[in-house]
Amino acid sequence: MASRSEEEVYSVMFKSLKHPVRRRILGLLNDKPLGFMEIASFLDLSSSHLTYHLESLGELVAKTPNGEYQLSSFGKAAVNAMKGVQEAPELAVRRPKKLARRWKVAFAALMVAVLLLSSFGVYQYITITQLAADQSQLEAQNQQLLSWGIGAGTVADMLRDVVQLDTNRYRITLLSDMLEYREDFDVAEEVLRYSFTGASGDFEVSLRFRENHLSRYQLTTDTAPLLIENPPSDSLAVAKAALMHYSNYSGDAYLSEMQNLLNSVNATTGNLTVATSGNMKLQISSIGNSDEYLWMYTHNGVDYNAMSLRLTFTDGALTALTDGYFLFTASNAKVNLDADQAVNIAQNYIQTLTWTINGTQTSGFKSSGTISVQMLPHPRANSVALVPYWYITLQLDRTYPGGFNTAAVGVWADSGEVADAQLLSR
């Protein structure tokens, strides 16, 4: 019978090798040391799921001085044992021969040993069966949680295939992973932040996913990121390549319409270029070393800015992407008042305001003029349908307590009702 210490060793082996994902991790690390993001990309696991399995492997894995994961001596022994099970040779069929007496004794001893090992094998089988049942329950719970999250492969594909980042030349660290339910849009939202550390400089990347669809990407850096290949010198060529990569990554049908509209532009003119096809509008703007491409839904002269795709390039590198086209829709609400009527409503409304400033109630606000009037369709009443909405900024007649000298008022263009108002300092 196995001693207590032997059973503990078996227990460690079973707990480490009971799950196919962990066996795959050991197999990957048996070939060569790998970084955290490389393992996550190979297995398409979320960061939290991969961390759980790496911690469960315990002393089977260790870290190299540069932060990569590799097999420990215990891990190599475990892989060899695993290979021994997987690659056991078939026994050749031989004709039975008469055994000498001494061989009969040896055979009898061997049968006794086989019976003892079989008994221990039954104990092992019962233990493994129980562990497998527990693991299945844990996997079901984890899968329920992961259904709200984003697989690490999704992030890796975005950064490598769309942004074209040379991730192999950076040390990548997950800084935060925040998950919340957005009641205003009725969607699950996850925001991830990563740090990239490399010889050429450091930067941060933020990604927001809504309903497991990329909603926003932002790269913040003071130095140019290292890309897989140098981007074309022509701005249009850079945008066409990025949109093609994003279309392959996302697979949304509306991206084909955006590609067709972009392909219709042969050259940009000045700081702003505008092209329209049906209900799709493209605006291309350039400021310094930054180029912005904005595709948005348009209808009856109203641009639905939130229902859009925005790509921003800095020196040819994709540094920002915002996609709201998959989420928002255009409502059937009509524009029943023009800009002048909206301004009049806003001016009358601020005169009725009573604002508590530094503990003192202040009222009697008056406007001395209009700073800006913008049509910015806006969601209403916890919906993703965009309603025409006038956003008016008014200059106040004087500076009020707290330094407030302007007011911003939102007015629904279909009903003329005031949606919101706030005092500003400028």
C-alpha positions, 0 to 999 in steps of 0.5 A, a space after each residue: 500500500 502506498 505511504 501517506 507521502 506517496 498519496 500526497 505526491 499523487 494528489 499533487 499530480 492529479 490536481 495539476 493534470 486533471 484539466 485538459 487546459 493545464 495539460 495544454 499549458 504544460 505541452 506549450 511550455 515544454 516546447 519553449 518558455 512563453 509570455 502570459 499574453 502568448 499563452 492566452 492567445 494560443 489557448 484563447 483564454 481570458 486573463 483571469 481564467 489563465 491566471 487561475 490555471 497557472 496558479 493551479 499548476 503550482 510548482 510545475 511552472 516557474 518564471 524566467 528572469 524576463 518574466 516568461 513562464 517555463 517548466 520547472 524540473 517537477 513540471 518536466 517530469 510531469 510532462 514526461 509521465 504524461 507522454 508515457 501514458 499517451 505514447 505507450 507502445 502496443 504489445 506485440 501478439 506472441 504465441 504462448 510458450 511453456 514456462 519453466 518453474 522459476 518463470 512460473 514463480 516470477 509470473 505468480 509474483 507479477 500477478 500479485 503485483 498487478 492485483 495490488 496495482 489494480 486495487 490502487 488504480 481503482 482508488 485513483 479512478 474514484 479520486 479522479 472521477 470525483 475531481 473531474 465532477 468538481 472541475 466540471 462544476 467549477 468550469 460551468 461557473 467560470 463559463 457563466 462569468 466568462 460569458 460577461 468577459 472578453 477572451 484574451 485572444 480577442 484583445 490580442 487579435 485587435 492589437 496585432 491584426 488591426 493596430 498592427 502592434 509588434 507585441 513580441 517586442 513589448 512586455 505587456 501587463 494587464 493593469 485593470 479589467 472593469 466590468 459593469 452593466 450599463 442600464 442606459 444602453 441595456 448592455 454589458 460593458 468591459 473596460 481593459 487597460 494594458 501597459 506596454 514596456 519596450 526598449 523604444 518607449 512605454 505606453 498604455 492601451 485602453 479597450 472598451 467592449 460592449 456586448 463582446 463587441 469592440 466599442 473603443 480603443 485608445 493608445 496613449 503614448 509620447 513615442 511612436 509604437 513599434 509596428 509589424 511593418 511601416 505604414 504607407 506614407 499616403 494617409 488614404 492608403 493607411 486608412 484603407 488598410 486599417 479599415 480592411 483589417 478592422 473589417 476582417 476582425 469585426 465582420 460587420 456588414 456595415 464596414 463594407 459600405 464604409 470601405 466602398 465610400 472610402 474607396 470613392 475618395 481619390 484625394 483629400 482636399 485641404 483640412 476637411 474632405 466630405 463624401 456621402 453615399 446614401 445614408 453614409 457620410 464620411 468626413 476626413 480631417 487633418 491637423 498637424 501629424 494627426 488624421 481622423 476618418 469619421 463615418 456616420 449615419 445621416 438622414 434628412 440632413 441630420 448627422 447621427 454622430 454617435 452612430 459612427 465609426 471613428 479612426 484616428 491616426 498619428 504619424 500613420 499609427 492607429 491610436 484611437 478607434 470608436 465604433 458605435 455603429 453596431 450599437 446605436 440606431 436612428 429613431 423615427 423622431 422628426 425635427 420640429 423646431 429649427 436652431 433659432 427656436 431651440 435657442 429661444 427655448 434655451 434662453 427662456 429656460 435659464 431664466 427659470 433656473 435656481 442653482 445652489 452655488 457654494 451653499 447659496 441659491 442663485 437665480 435670475 440667469 440671463 443670456 447675452 448671446 449665443 456661443 454655439 448651436 449643434 445638432 447632436 442626436 442623443 439617446 432618450 429614456 434608457 434607449 439606444 435609439 438616437 433622437 434629434 437634439 439641439 445642444 446650445 451654449 449661451 454666454 451669460 450676461 455676467 460672471 456669477 458666483 463660482 465663476 460661472 459665465 456660460 450655460 449649456 442647454 439640451 433641447 429635444 428637436 421633436 418636442 421642444 422639451 428641455 432635456 438637461 442644463 448646466 452652468 459652465 466656467 470658460 
